[in-house]
Amino acid sequence: MKLENIIRALAGTMVLASLALAHWVHPNWIWLTVFVGANLLQSAFTGLCPAENILKKLGIGTSRSGTPAIKQ
């Protein structure tokens, strides 16, 4: 799976989880949704994505040799 797809899946999961937590646990969980949305917006303009950097350091989305798992 491409790193971009992994990041989109992670962001979508975080938004849905935070909305569920805000509904069933405490309304302040909505701030997690705000945080994810703000990060998505800033990464669209700056190209800097903290999740991408973390996933790359963990080796997710790359092959064992360190190259991208799927070449474009």
Biopython code that builds the backbone (N, CA, C, O; Angstrom):
import numpy as np
from Bio.PDB.StructureBuilder import StructureBuilder

atoms = [
    (1, "MET", "N", (0.845, -1.172, 0.000)),
    (1, "MET", "CA", (0.000, 0.000, 0.000)),
    (1, "MET", "C", (0.891, 1.235, 0.000)),
    (1, "MET", "O", (1.908, 1.271, 0.691)),
    (2, "LYS", "N", (0.514, 2.232, -0.764)),
    (2, "LYS", "CA", (1.275, 3.462, -0.828)),
    (2, "LYS", "C", (1.181, 4.225, 0.483)),
    (2, "LYS", "O", (0.174, 4.152, 1.188)),
    (3, "LEU", "N", (2.230, 4.947, 0.797)),
    (3, "LEU", "CA", (2.283, 5.734, 2.028)),
    (3, "LEU", "C", (1.156, 6.758, 2.069)),
    (3, "LEU", "O", (0.580, 7.002, 3.129)),
    (4, "GLU", "N", (0.838, 7.356, 0.931)),
    (4, "GLU", "CA", (-0.243, 8.349, 0.885)),
    (4, "GLU", "C", (-1.580, 7.723, 1.267)),
    (4, "GLU", "O", (-2.381, 8.342, 1.968)),
    (5, "ASN", "N", (-1.822, 6.500, 0.808)),
    (5, "ASN", "CA", (-3.066, 5.804, 1.155)),
    (5, "ASN", "C", (-3.104, 5.445, 2.634)),
    (5, "ASN", "O", (-4.158, 5.511, 3.266)),
    (6, "ILE", "N", (-1.962, 5.068, 3.180)),
    (6, "ILE", "CA", (-1.895, 4.750, 4.603)),
    (6, "ILE", "C", (-2.217, 5.993, 5.426)),
    (6, "ILE", "O", (-2.943, 5.913, 6.417)),
    (7, "ILE", "N", (-1.685, 7.125, 5.022)),
    (7, "ILE", "CA", (-1.932, 8.376, 5.746)),
    (7, "ILE", "C", (-3.395, 8.766, 5.654)),
    (7, "ILE", "O", (-3.979, 9.203, 6.646)),
    (8, "ARG", "N", (-3.996, 8.618, 4.488)),
    (8, "ARG", "CA", (-5.426, 8.930, 4.350)),
    (8, "ARG", "C", (-6.275, 8.020, 5.225)),
    (8, "ARG", "O", (-7.223, 8.474, 5.864)),
    (9, "ALA", "N", (-5.934, 6.730, 5.253)),
    (9, "ALA", "CA", (-6.674, 5.787, 6.099)),
    (9, "ALA", "C", (-6.497, 6.131, 7.572)),
    (9, "ALA", "O", (-7.453, 6.052, 8.343)),
    (10, "LEU", "N", (-5.298, 6.507, 7.967)),
    (10, "LEU", "CA", (-5.034, 6.897, 9.349)),
    (10, "LEU", "C", (-5.835, 8.147, 9.721)),
    (10, "LEU", "O", (-6.449, 8.195, 10.787)),
    (11, "ALA", "N", (-5.830, 9.147, 8.857)),
    (11, "ALA", "CA", (-6.567, 10.379, 9.133)),
    (11, "ALA", "C", (-8.066, 10.110, 9.227)),
    (11, "ALA", "O", (-8.728, 10.618, 10.132)),
    (12, "GLY", "N", (-8.599, 9.330, 8.316)),
    (12, "GLY", "CA", (-10.022, 8.998, 8.352)),
    (12, "GLY", "C", (-10.396, 8.234, 9.604)),
    (12, "GLY", "O", (-11.447, 8.479, 10.198)),
    (13, "THR", "N", (-9.539, 7.306, 10.009)),
    (13, "THR", "CA", (-9.786, 6.541, 11.230)),
    (13, "THR", "C", (-9.760, 7.446, 12.453)),
    (13, "THR", "O", (-10.596, 7.313, 13.347)),
    (14, "MET", "N", (-8.805, 8.361, 12.492)),
    (14, "MET", "CA", (-8.717, 9.285, 13.629)),
    (14, "MET", "C", (-9.937, 10.194, 13.708)),
    (14, "MET", "O", (-10.442, 10.452, 14.801)),
    (15, "VAL", "N", (-10.416, 10.682, 12.572)),
    (15, "VAL", "CA", (-11.604, 11.544, 12.563)),
    (15, "VAL", "C", (-12.823, 10.777, 13.045)),
    (15, "VAL", "O", (-13.564, 11.263, 13.900)),
    (16, "LEU", "N", (-13.037, 9.590, 12.509)),
    (16, "LEU", "CA", (-14.207, 8.803, 12.914)),
    (16, "LEU", "C", (-14.129, 8.391, 14.380)),
    (16, "LEU", "O", (-15.136, 8.414, 15.088)),
    (17, "ALA", "N", (-12.935, 8.015, 14.836)),
    (17, "ALA", "CA", (-12.776, 7.633, 16.241)),
    (17, "ALA", "C", (-13.026, 8.817, 17.166)),
    (17, "ALA", "O", (-13.681, 8.674, 18.198)),
    (18, "SER", "N", (-12.506, 9.984, 16.801)),
    (18, "SER", "CA", (-12.705, 11.150, 17.660)),
    (18, "SER", "C", (-14.163, 11.589, 17.682)),
    (18, "SER", "O", (-14.648, 12.058, 18.712)),
    (19, "LEU", "N", (-14.864, 11.445, 16.572)),
    (19, "LEU", "CA", (-16.289, 11.776, 16.566)),
    (19, "LEU", "C", (-17.077, 10.809, 17.442)),
    (19, "LEU", "O", (-17.992, 11.223, 18.155)),
    (20, "ALA", "N", (-16.733, 9.535, 17.395)),
    (20, "ALA", "CA", (-17.402, 8.552, 18.254)),
    (20, "ALA", "C", (-17.104, 8.840, 19.724)),
    (20, "ALA", "O", (-18.002, 8.785, 20.563)),
    (21, "LEU", "N", (-15.845, 9.145, 20.034)),
    (21, "LEU", "CA", (-15.481, 9.458, 21.409)),
    (21, "LEU", "C", (-16.172, 10.735, 21.892)),
    (21, "LEU", "O", (-16.590, 10.817, 23.047)),
    (22, "ALA", "N", (-16.291, 11.733, 21.007)),
    (22, "ALA", "CA", (-16.976, 12.971, 21.384)),
    (22, "ALA", "C", (-18.457, 12.718, 21.644)),
    (22, "ALA", "O", (-19.058, 13.360, 22.506)),
    (23, "HIS", "N", (-19.031, 11.807, 20.920)),
    (23, "HIS", "CA", (-20.460, 11.507, 21.093)),
    (23, "HIS", "C", (-20.713, 10.685, 22.352)),
    (23, "HIS", "O", (-21.631, 10.985, 23.116)),
    (24, "TRP", "N", (-19.892, 9.636, 22.575)),
    (24, "TRP", "CA", (-20.186, 8.696, 23.647)),
    (24, "TRP", "C", (-19.367, 8.898, 24.928)),
    (24, "TRP", "O", (-19.762, 8.410, 25.987)),
    (25, "VAL", "N", (-18.233, 9.608, 24.849)),
    (25, "VAL", "CA", (-17.387, 9.731, 26.035)),
    (25, "VAL", "C", (-17.412, 11.148, 26.592)),
    (25, "VAL", "O", (-17.901, 11.383, 27.697)),
    (26, "HIS", "N", (-16.876, 12.099, 25.808)),
    (26, "HIS", "CA", (-16.827, 13.488, 26.267)),
    (26, "HIS", "C", (-16.709, 14.406, 25.053)),
    (26, "HIS", "O", (-15.967, 14.096, 24.120)),
    (27, "PRO", "N", (-17.426, 15.528, 25.050)),
    (27, "PRO", "CA", (-17.405, 16.435, 23.888)),
    (27, "PRO", "C", (-16.029, 17.009, 23.549)),
    (27, "PRO", "O", (-15.805, 17.414, 22.408)),
    (28, "ASN", "N", (-15.122, 17.055, 24.492)),
    (28, "ASN", "CA", (-13.800, 17.615, 24.201)),
    (28, "ASN", "C", (-12.982, 16.771, 23.228)),
    (28, "ASN", "O", (-11.965, 17.241, 22.718)),
    (29, "TRP", "N", (-13.403, 15.535, 22.960)),
    (29, "TRP", "CA", (-12.709, 14.717, 21.965)),
    (29, "TRP", "C", (-12.821, 15.316, 20.563)),
    (29, "TRP", "O", (-12.074, 14.925, 19.666)),
    (30, "ILE", "N", (-13.732, 16.250, 20.368)),
    (30, "ILE", "CA", (-13.879, 16.894, 19.058)),
    (30, "ILE", "C", (-12.601, 17.642, 18.679)),
    (30, "ILE", "O", (-12.340, 17.875, 17.499)),
    (31, "TRP", "N", (-11.800, 18.019, 19.692)),
    (31, "TRP", "CA", (-10.550, 18.723, 19.408)),
    (31, "TRP", "C", (-9.558, 17.840, 18.652)),
    (31, "TRP", "O", (-8.698, 18.357, 17.940)),
    (32, "LEU", "N", (-9.662, 16.536, 18.794)),
    (32, "LEU", "CA", (-8.817, 15.651, 18.004)),
    (32, "LEU", "C", (-9.176, 15.758, 16.521)),
    (32, "LEU", "O", (-8.295, 15.739, 15.662)),
    (33, "THR", "N", (-10.462, 15.871, 16.230)),
    (33, "THR", "CA", (-10.902, 16.073, 14.848)),
    (33, "THR", "C", (-10.367, 17.392, 14.307)),
    (33, "THR", "O", (-9.917, 17.459, 13.163)),
    (34, "VAL", "N", (-10.413, 18.432, 15.116)),
    (34, "VAL", "CA", (-9.882, 19.744, 14.717)),
    (34, "VAL", "C", (-8.385, 19.640, 14.430)),
    (34, "VAL", "O", (-7.899, 20.191, 13.443)),
    (35, "PHE", "N", (-7.665, 18.941, 15.284)),
    (35, "PHE", "CA", (-6.224, 18.772, 15.104)),
    (35, "PHE", "C", (-5.900, 18.037, 13.803)),
    (35, "PHE", "O", (-5.018, 18.453, 13.053)),
    (36, "VAL", "N", (-6.613, 16.951, 13.542)),
    (36, "VAL", "CA", (-6.384, 16.174, 12.315)),
    (36, "VAL", "C", (-6.707, 17.025, 11.088)),
    (36, "VAL", "O", (-5.949, 17.029, 10.118)),
    (37, "GLY", "N", (-7.819, 17.739, 11.127)),
    (37, "GLY", "CA", (-8.197, 18.594, 10.000)),
    (37, "GLY", "C", (-7.194, 19.703, 9.755)),
    (37, "GLY", "O", (-6.861, 19.999, 8.607)),
    (38, "ALA", "N", (-6.707, 20.321, 10.825)),
    (38, "ALA", "CA", (-5.705, 21.382, 10.681)),
    (38, "ALA", "C", (-4.413, 20.840, 10.087)),
    (38, "ALA", "O", (-3.791, 21.498, 9.253)),
    (39, "ASN", "N", (-4.003, 19.643, 10.510)),
    (39, "ASN", "CA", (-2.795, 19.037, 9.946)),
    (39, "ASN", "C", (-2.968, 18.699, 8.475)),
    (39, "ASN", "O", (-2.046, 18.883, 7.681)),
    (40, "LEU", "N", (-4.148, 18.203, 8.107)),
    (40, "LEU", "CA", (-4.402, 17.913, 6.692)),
    (40, "LEU", "C", (-4.359, 19.187, 5.857)),
    (40, "LEU", "O", (-3.809, 19.195, 4.756)),
    (41, "LEU", "N", (-4.935, 20.251, 6.376)),
    (41, "LEU", "CA", (-4.956, 21.525, 5.653)),
    (41, "LEU", "C", (-3.551, 22.099, 5.495)),
    (41, "LEU", "O", (-3.166, 22.511, 4.400)),
    (42, "GLN", "N", (-2.787, 22.128, 6.583)),
    (42, "GLN", "CA", (-1.438, 22.699, 6.475)),
    (42, "GLN", "C", (-0.549, 21.841, 5.592)),
    (42, "GLN", "O", (0.305, 22.378, 4.886)),
    (43, "SER", "N", (-0.725, 20.512, 5.608)),
    (43, "SER", "CA", (0.119, 19.675, 4.757)),
    (43, "SER", "C", (-0.209, 19.854, 3.280)),
    (43, "SER", "O", (0.651, 19.651, 2.423)),
    (44, "ALA", "N", (-1.441, 20.230, 2.980)),
    (44, "ALA", "CA", (-1.811, 20.494, 1.587)),
    (44, "ALA", "C", (-1.072, 21.720, 1.041)),
    (44, "ALA", "O", (-0.757, 21.783, -0.147)),
    (45, "PHE", "N", (-0.802, 22.681, 1.908)),
    (45, "PHE", "CA", (-0.139, 23.906, 1.466)),
    (45, "PHE", "C", (1.383, 23.860, 1.622)),
    (45, "PHE", "O", (2.107, 24.437, 0.810)),
    (46, "THR", "N", (1.866, 23.183, 2.652)),
    (46, "THR", "CA", (3.307, 23.192, 2.918)),
    (46, "THR", "C", (4.022, 21.936, 2.458)),
    (46, "THR", "O", (5.231, 21.958, 2.225)),
    (47, "GLY", "N", (3.283, 20.835, 2.326)),
    (47, "GLY", "CA", (3.901, 19.570, 1.964)),
    (47, "GLY", "C", (4.543, 18.858, 3.142)),
    (47, "GLY", "O", (5.122, 17.784, 2.976)),
    (48, "LEU", "N", (4.446, 19.444, 4.331)),
    (48, "LEU", "CA", (5.000, 18.833, 5.536)),
    (48, "LEU", "C", (3.907, 18.054, 6.251)),
    (48, "LEU", "O", (2.850, 18.597, 6.570)),
    (49, "CYS", "N", (4.172, 16.782, 6.498)),
    (49, "CYS", "CA", (3.181, 15.932, 7.144)),
    (49, "CYS", "C", (3.854, 15.168, 8.281)),
    (49, "CYS", "O", (4.680, 14.290, 8.031)),
    (50, "PRO", "N", (3.510, 15.494, 9.525)),
    (50, "PRO", "CA", (4.125, 14.795, 10.654)),
    (50, "PRO", "C", (3.871, 13.282, 10.620)),
    (50, "PRO", "O", (4.761, 12.502, 10.959)),
    (51, "ALA", "N", (2.688, 12.869, 10.222)),
    (51, "ALA", "CA", (2.377, 11.440, 10.158)),
    (51, "ALA", "C", (3.277, 10.739, 9.138)),
    (51, "ALA", "O", (3.722, 9.616, 9.376)),
    (52, "GLU", "N", (3.543, 11.382, 8.026)),
    (52, "GLU", "CA", (4.417, 10.793, 7.008)),
    (52, "GLU", "C", (5.824, 10.588, 7.554)),
    (52, "GLU", "O", (6.439, 9.546, 7.326)),
    (53, "ASN", "N", (6.328, 11.580, 8.274)),
    (53, "ASN", "CA", (7.669, 11.462, 8.842)),
    (53, "ASN", "C", (7.740, 10.324, 9.862)),
    (53, "ASN", "O", (8.708, 9.565, 9.882)),
    (54, "ILE", "N", (6.716, 10.208, 10.704)),
    (54, "ILE", "CA", (6.694, 9.149, 11.716)),
    (54, "ILE", "C", (6.601, 7.775, 11.051)),
    (54, "ILE", "O", (7.320, 6.852, 11.433)),
    (55, "LEU", "N", (5.725, 7.639, 10.065)),
    (55, "LEU", "CA", (5.558, 6.350, 9.397)),
    (55, "LEU", "C", (6.817, 5.935, 8.645)),
    (55, "LEU", "O", (7.163, 4.754, 8.615)),
    (56, "LYS", "N", (7.504, 6.906, 8.035)),
    (56, "LYS", "CA", (8.754, 6.591, 7.341)),
    (56, "LYS", "C", (9.813, 6.104, 8.315)),
    (56, "LYS", "O", (10.549, 5.164, 8.014)),
    (57, "LYS", "N", (9.897, 6.748, 9.501)),
    (57, "LYS", "CA", (10.873, 6.321, 10.496)),
    (57, "LYS", "C", (10.564, 4.924, 11.025)),
    (57, "LYS", "O", (11.472, 4.184, 11.404)),
    (58, "LEU", "N", (9.277, 4.565, 11.050)),
    (58, "LEU", "CA", (8.876, 3.237, 11.487)),
    (58, "LEU", "C", (9.029, 2.198, 10.381)),
    (58, "LEU", "O", (8.885, 1.000, 10.626)),
    (59, "GLY", "N", (9.321, 2.657, 9.160)),
    (59, "GLY", "CA", (9.509, 1.740, 8.041)),
    (59, "GLY", "C", (8.213, 1.308, 7.387)),
    (59, "GLY", "O", (8.197, 0.343, 6.623)),
    (60, "ILE", "N", (7.140, 1.999, 7.673)),
    (60, "ILE", "CA", (5.838, 1.668, 7.086)),
    (60, "ILE", "C", (5.720, 2.351, 5.732)),
    (60, "ILE", "O", (6.001, 3.543, 5.603)),
    (61, "GLY", "N", (5.302, 1.593, 4.725)),
    (61, "GLY", "CA", (5.158, 2.140, 3.383)),
    (61, "GLY", "C", (6.417, 2.031, 2.553)),
    (61, "GLY", "O", (6.460, 2.518, 1.424)),
    (62, "THR", "N", (7.444, 1.397, 3.100)),
    (62, "THR", "CA", (8.681, 1.192, 2.353)),
    (62, "THR", "C", (9.032, -0.284, 2.380)),
    (62, "THR", "O", (8.577, -1.027, 3.250)),
    (63, "SER", "N", (9.840, -0.699, 1.426)),
    (63, "SER", "CA", (10.305, -2.086, 1.411)),
    (63, "SER", "C", (11.468, -2.223, 2.384)),
    (63, "SER", "O", (11.878, -1.238, 2.998)),
    (64, "ARG", "N", (11.997, -3.417, 2.531)),
    (64, "ARG", "CA", (13.103, -3.648, 3.464)),
    (64, "ARG", "C", (14.366, -2.892, 3.058)),
    (64, "ARG", "O", (15.193, -2.574, 3.913)),
    (65, "SER", "N", (14.523, -2.606, 1.790)),
    (65, "SER", "CA", (15.719, -1.900, 1.339)),
    (65, "SER", "C", (15.617, -0.399, 1.575)),
    (65, "SER", "O", (16.580, 0.331, 1.340)),
    (66, "GLY", "N", (14.446, 0.075, 2.042)),
    (66, "GLY", "CA", (14.272, 1.494, 2.314)),
    (66, "GLY", "C", (13.706, 2.272, 1.146)),
    (66, "GLY", "O", (13.492, 3.480, 1.247)),
    (67, "THR", "N", (13.461, 1.587, 0.031)),
    (67, "THR", "CA", (12.879, 2.250, -1.122)),
    (67, "THR", "C", (11.362, 2.167, -1.035)),
    (67, "THR", "O", (10.842, 1.320, -0.309)),
    (68, "PRO", "N", (10.645, 3.008, -1.745)),
    (68, "PRO", "CA", (9.175, 2.941, -1.705)),
    (68, "PRO", "C", (8.682, 1.542, -2.096)),
    (68, "PRO", "O", (9.235, 0.902, -2.990)),
    (69, "ALA", "N", (7.638, 1.088, -1.411)),
    (69, "ALA", "CA", (7.113, -0.263, -1.657)),
    (69, "ALA", "C", (6.538, -0.394, -3.065)),
    (69, "ALA", "O", (6.669, -1.445, -3.693)),
    (70, "ILE", "N", (5.908, 0.658, -3.561)),
    (70, "ILE", "CA", (5.316, 0.643, -4.895)),
    (70, "ILE", "C", (5.850, 1.847, -5.650)),
    (70, "ILE", "O", (5.669, 2.989, -5.227)),
    (71, "LYS", "N", (6.499, 1.587, -6.754)),
    (71, "LYS", "CA", (7.031, 2.684, -7.566)),
    (71, "LYS", "C", (5.919, 3.268, -8.429)),
    (71, "LYS", "O", (5.036, 2.554, -8.903)),
    (72, "GLN", "N", (5.982, 4.561, -8.618)),
    (72, "GLN", "CA", (4.970, 5.231, -9.446)),
    (72, "GLN", "C", (5.445, 5.328, -10.868)),
    (72, "GLN", "O", (4.735, 5.860, -11.721)),
]
sb = StructureBuilder()
sb.init_structure("model")
sb.init_model(0)
sb.init_chain("A")
sb.init_seg("    ")
for serial, (resi, resn, name, xyz) in enumerate(atoms, 1):
    if name == "N":
        sb.init_residue(resn, " ", resi, " ")
    sb.init_atom(name, np.array(xyz, "f"), 0.0, 1.0, " ", f" {name:<3s}", serial, name[0])
structure = sb.get_structure()
